[in-house]
Each structure stands twice: as C-alpha cells, then as structure tokens.
C-alpha cells in the first residue's frame, strides 16, 4: 500500500458514493448509462471471485464487498426501482455493449498470465474495465446536458485510474521485478478514454460554464 494506491481507492469509492447519492436522494438516474453500470457489475463479479478463496486483508475484502454490492445495487435501481427507472433514457443509451464484451473475452483467452479459470476471468475484467466507460461517454455526448453529480462521477472514475497509474510507476521504482504489462496497458487505455472528458470538464470549470461535450 502506498499513498497513490490509497488515493486511487478512495477516489474510486467517492465516485460510487456520488452516483449512489444522485440515485438515492434525487431518485433520478438521468444521464447515467445502464450499459456502463452493467459492464462494471460484470467487471467486479469476474475480478473478485477470489473473495471466496484468498484472504489478503480486511481492507481488501471490505473494498471488494463495497464495489460488488454497489455495482449490482446501481443496476437494480436503474432497472427495477419504480421511481428511478422512469428517468432512465433508454432511447439514448443504445451502445451495443456486446461489441465490448466479446473482444474482451477473446483477448483474455489468448493474452493472459496463466491459462486458468480464475486468471482468465481476472484478465477479462481488466480488459473490460478499460472500455466499460464508453457507453457512458457516448450517452453524455448525445444528451449534452450533464448535471453536476454525473460530471463529478465520471471525473472521479477517471481520476481513480490515473492515480493507479502513479501507483504502478511508484511501485516499479521501489519494488524489485514489479512488471505487469496487462494491467498497465489496460489502465493506460482506460485513462486515455477520459482525456476528452477531462479537457471539457476543466474548461467548463475554468470558465464557470455548464459542462457540455461536443456531439
């Protein structure tokens, strides 16, 4: 554990809390992509299978349970909650996420550290997390009306991954033989996908204008 890893975890946790705050208190999921939330639920379900077999620390187990529980609860809210689901913009959230799932499955089967069920699923979760934000970004471009909580949620998600890159750099220079190309490349791709959003977010903040993404 180092300061970058801890900051990344706390930023990731903050992004989930911001989204749950929006959904639970405002009773609205406007501007939130169900497709992205379903992909994140799959990411955590396939990544954290070791919660039943490997104990690392109480902190590690707690964070895994938080992300598993929150991801599936968010999907439930958007799909089933009688008030929240009314604000879901199904007509705009049309990204066909099967075109993200299938390539990630294929990649995980051919490019992995070890060809075991747990290792392939973990690798798949890395590839899928790298692109899971795409339906959300496409939805924001289509609607162009981004409220503060939705903007903060996406910003925090991007910041979490950027902090993890700093964590990897720190560990590379402080730990012997610390080389993990699959999470590094996946994390870099994920961070680059946020670059356009970061630019327009800080541009709107600097000019005190409402955040809008170009169509």
JOUR-V17047 format. One record per run of one state. SS is the DSSP state (H for helix, E for strand, C for the rest). FROM is the first residue (numbers start at 1). TO is the last residue. If there is no record, write none. Layout:
# JOUR-V17047
{{SS | FROM | TO} {SS | FROM | TO}}
This chain:
# JOUR-V17047
{{C | 1 | 2} {H | 3 | 26} {C | 27 | 33} {H | 34 | 52} {C | 53 | 57} {H | 58 | 80} {C | 81 | 83} {H | 84 | 87} {C | 88 | 97} {H | 98 | 110} {C | 111 | 116} {H | 117 | 131} {C | 132 | 133} {H | 134 | 143} {C | 144 | 147} {H | 148 | 174} {C | 175 | 180} {H | 181 | 193} {C | 194 | 194} {H | 195 | 206} {C | 207 | 215}}
